[in-house]
Amino acid sequence: MIEIRSFQNGDLPQLVGVFHEHHQAAGIVPRVTTAQFEQAVLARTSFRPDQLLMLVDNSKVLGWCHFFVVPQSSASVASAKTVGCIAASCFGTQCDTDSAVRLVGEAADQMAASGAGHLRAGLFHDEIFGYSGLEPYGPGFGVNQLDSRLIETLSSAGFHPELALTMLSANTDCYRAPVNREALQWRRTSSIEIETVIPVSLTRASAFSHLDILRHRLVDRHGAEMGQVDFWFSDAEAEVMSPSTLIVDVPVLNESGMMTSCDAYLIASVLGEVGRRGIGLAQVSVESSSAALIEQLKKMCFVSSGEGVQWERKS
């Protein structure tokens, strides 16, 4: 008999098995072990088993859906009391379409019952769940366009595309920063200072416990700050994200929808340096409509490496 219930500790091996089945069916092969998934998602102080729904048939896990309800103070949709978000949902090869839709629908109903007036599916700059850096989610670019099964399930459950997202990547092994007049000027007249960022929010600190956030500041000869960018590195002890990968947290954009020349120089300088430390890949996710920013990143040797969509449903 198929039932939907909350996560139980004994579900972990099957949960990760379904995780791999689901993504392999979409042509994606995440290099994630059971221990990595547990550390990334389940071993969080903010993790709640009742928000990880399991679709089970006689003790066999067929699928799962992980959601969270974001308080209004953290919500980006001002008109809603709270925002509900499905971070991830995976279905095994033995899970039929109707059961998958039923599972996602149950998650949506529970979020709505908790007061969520706006429901989302797909992550973008995850600061709650712990999926940041975990393959194949990376920096978070919504529901991967390759994941046709989840897309069809969300559509059948009443969700609609809301925000198109693009992931871009840069190979840093032999990275050569773009050379222009401004870059030469910053190189002569400025220096880079680094500080560790400790998240203030307990939820954010829990979500980023597997990452080291290093803020790089560009300062002039008088010590005045000209720009700053945060980079997310894999924690050497956790290794949820590959130690050869980093995530660039894109800074606030200017009126033209681009990074300032200071921030762009700062990113290029850091990428040129980390390659010598064994970090071979830099990732970033941005809104697909940010054409000027994407073009700017491509001039910095980033290339498009994934397309996704954040979905929404009004409860």
N, C-alpha and C positions, 0 to 999 in steps of 0.2 A: 504493500500500500504506500503510495506516494504521499509524503507529508512535508510541510515547511516548518522548521523549528530553528531555534537559536543555535549558534556554534557551541560545540562541546570539544574539550581538549583532545579527545580521541579522534576527532575528525581531521586533524592536521595533515596526516599523510595522504588521505584521499583528496582533501582540498587542494593540495599542491599538485596531485596527479591530474585533477580536473583542470587546474590552471594551465598545465602543460598541454593537455589534450586540446583545450579550447584554442590556444594560440598556435599550436602546430597545424590545426585545421585551417587557420588563416594564413599559413605560410610563414609564421613567425616562430623563431626558436629561442626563447629566453634562457639564458644561462643562470638559472635560479635553483638553489637547493632548498630542501625543506627547512634547514637551519636559517638560511638567509631570509626566507619568507617570514618565518616566525619572528626573527629579530626586527625585520622591517615593519611588520604590520601588527602582529599579535602581542609582542612584548613591549607595548606602549602603556604608560600609565593612563592614557586617555582611551584605551581600547575597551569597548563594551561588547561582550559576546552577543547580547540581544540585538545588536545592530549589524551582525554578520549572519544573514539568513542562509540556512542550508536546505537544499532540496534533496530529500532522502527517500529511497525506496528500499524498505527492509534492511536498514543500516548501510546501504550503499549510497554514497554521495553522488548525485547526478549533476548538481550545479550549486552555485552560491552567489550571493549578492551582498556587497558591503556598502553600507550607507551611513550617513551622519547628518545630524541636524545642527546647522550653524546658528548661534544666537544672533539677534538683530545687530548687536554692536559690531559683529564681524561680517555681517552680510553686506554685499555690494548692491543689493536691490532694495532701495529705501522704502518702496511701497509694500514690502512684505514684512510680516512680523519676524519670520525666520526663513532661512533658506535650507532646503534639504538637498543633499548631494549624494548620488551614487558614485562612489569612487571607482569601483571595479565590479564586474560580474562575469562569471565564466560558466560554461556549460560543457559537460562531458559528451562523448560521442553517443552515449545511450540516452541522453536527455532529449525528449521530443519538443517540438516547437511550442505546443500549447502549455507544457509544463514550464518552459523557460519564460514565457509571457506571464504566466501565473506568478512565478517567483518575483520578477521585476515589478509586477503590479502590486504584490503584497508589500514589497519594500516602499513603493510609492504611497500606498495607503497608510503605512505606519508613519512615514514622514509627515503626511498630511494630518494624521491624528495627533502628532506632536506640535501642530500649529504652523507647519511650513506652508506658506502661501505660494512659494515658487520652488519648483523641483528641477534639479539639474542632473545630468549624467555626463561623466567625463571630467578629468582633472585638468586644471590649468594653474600652475604655480601652487601645488599642494602644500599647505601649511598645517594640515590636520591629521591626515591618515598615516603618513610614513612611507608612501609609495614613491616619493621623489628619489630619482636615481635608480630605482629598481627596474630591471629589464622586464618588459619592453616599454615601460611607461616613461622612463627618462625624466626630462624636465616637466613632463605633463603637457600633452597637446590634444586633450580631449579623447574621444573615442577614435581609435585608429581607423582610417578609411579602408584598410585591408580587412578589418574585423566585420565582415558582412553579416555574420550571425548575430552579433550583439546589436548592430545597426537595425536589422530586421526586427529583432525582439523589442527594442526600444520603440520603434515605429508602431508596432502592433500594440504596445502598452500605452500609446497615447502621447509619446514624446515627439518633439519636432526639432529640427536643426536650429540652433540659436547662434553659435559663434564658430566660425571657421578658424582653425589654428594651423600654424606651420612650425615644424621643428627644423632647425638648421644646425649643421655640424661643421667643425673645422678640424682638419688633421694638424696636430701641433708638432709632430715628429721633426719635420723640416720646415716649420712655419717661418715665413718671411713677412714681417709687417710691411704694409703699404708705405711707400716713401713719398711724402709731399712736403711742401714748404712749412705747413703748420706742425707736422710731426718733427721735422728737424728743429723747429723753434722750441717745442716742448722738451725735446731731448737735451738741448743746450741749457735751458733755463729752469728746469724742474726736476723733482725727484719723486720717488714712489715710497710711501710709508704704508705699513701693513699692521692691522690690528684684528684680533679675534672678536667676533660678534657673538655675544651670549643672548639668546632670545629671552625677552622679558616674560612673555606669556607662557604659562605652564603648558598649554596645548601645543604651542609652536615649538617650545623646547623639547617636548616629547616627540613631535613629528620629525624634528631635525637631529635627534640624538645620534643618528648614524652618520651625520655629516659634520664637517668642520667648515664653518662660514668665516671666510677671511675677507675683510674689507680693505681694499686697496685704495689709497688716497693719493691724488696727484697734487703736490704742493710746490709753490714757487720758491725762489731763493729767500723770500721774507717769511716763509712759513704759512702763507695764505693758501687755503684749499681751493683748487681749481676744478676738481671733479672727484667722484668716488664711485666705485663699482664693487659689488659683493660677488665673490666666487665661492661656489659650493664644492668642497673637496670631500672625498671619501674618508671617513674616520678609519685610521689604520687598524683599530681593534675590531670595528664592526664589519667593514668590507661588504656592506649591502650593495653599495654602488662600486663598480670596478675601480680599483685604485689608479687605473690609467685613464680615468674619465673625470672631467669637471663640468659643472654647470655654471653658465654665466647668468646672473640675475640682472636683466636689462634695466638700466637706470631710468629715471624719469625723462621723458622726451621733451624736446623743445617745441615751439609753436609749429614748426614745419614737420613734426612727426618723426624727427630723427634724434639720435643721440648728439650731444654737443661734441665738438672736435676734441675737447679734453677727454671726455669719457671714451670716445672711439680710440684715441691714442693710448689711453690707459689699458683698454682691453687688448689691443694689438701688442702692447709691450709685455703684458703678463703672458699672453699665449706664446710669444717668442721665447719667454724664459722657462715656462713649465715643461716645454718639450725636452729640455735638458735634464729634467727631473723624472723622466719616465712616464709623464702624462701625455698620451698620444691623441686624445679626443676631447674636444670642447663642444658642448651642446647648449642650445638656447631655444626657447619657444616663444613665439610672438603671434599676434593676431594676423591672419592672412590678409586682412584689408590694409595693413600697415605697409603699403607698397614702398614708401620712401625708406623706411627702416630696413626692410628686407633687402632693398638694393644697396643700402649702406653696408649691411652685414656681408653681402656677397662681394663687395669691393674689399672686404677684410678677409677674404678667402673662405667664407662660410658657404656651404651649399645646402640646398633643401634635402632633407633626409627623412621626412615624414609629414603626412597631412592628416589632420584629424578634425573632429567637430565636437563641440560641447552642445549637448541636447538639453531641451527644457520642456517642462509641462506645468501648466497652471493647475494647482490642486483644487 
